[in-house]
């Protein structure tokens, strides 16, 4: 039988926006700040930390190798940027548009809430991601944008500025749970479920090449870059979520290749 340390080693980024994972004895129960985490058959567990996560989190393992550990979560500094020239109707939407926005947010919540139980997909994701598109990074996780003088929500993804029509590829395997070509804010949007509450979203695309229910492998074509929705120029906005937390995709990929 494989020996397990009393408290598991944590891999990944213990910081705001980070995704971490570890291994416990199979059959163990693991909680983070009192909330149960998924433990796969081989003992792998994982968790993510949001943009404003507290400085500590309590990890508790119950079972063959029980332990309690206080994890230190590093804080980050986020930058503020100003964007002018965005159509005013997307900054202060009309009541008609607000109703549309509410409907579309419900679609996104439903897609992200499916909790696909596929251990093969999740283990593949934890093994590493590839960039879905390569180019100049024009926006980073956690920054807050001011649109036409009006503060917007923090930015939860990484933006890659490349021409319209640039292919967008699956950064790791997953199942498509949303494929919409004209959402109010995000335009052409695909959500790819990597299993157990971990998902990627790809925004502002000009064309989609996938449908809901389609299973993709790493490197499969899923769409093309565009400037749809609330965008002032062509770029890919790649976002990731774990449960209700937004994590930073840039922490999960190698450095952007030199352009």
Secondary structure, 3 states (H helix, E strand, C coil): CCCCCCCCCCEECCECCCEEEEECCCCCEEEECCEECCECCCCEEEEECCCCCCCEEEEEEECCCCEEEEEECECCCCCEEEECCCCHHHHCCCHHHHHHHHHHHHHHHHHHCCCCCCHHHHHHHHHCCCCCCCCEEEECCCCEEEECCEEEEECCEEEEECCCCCEEECCCCEEEEEEEEEECCCEEEEEEEEECCEEEEEEEECEECCCCCCEECCCCEEEECECCCCCCCCEEEEEEEECCEEECHHHHCCCCCCC
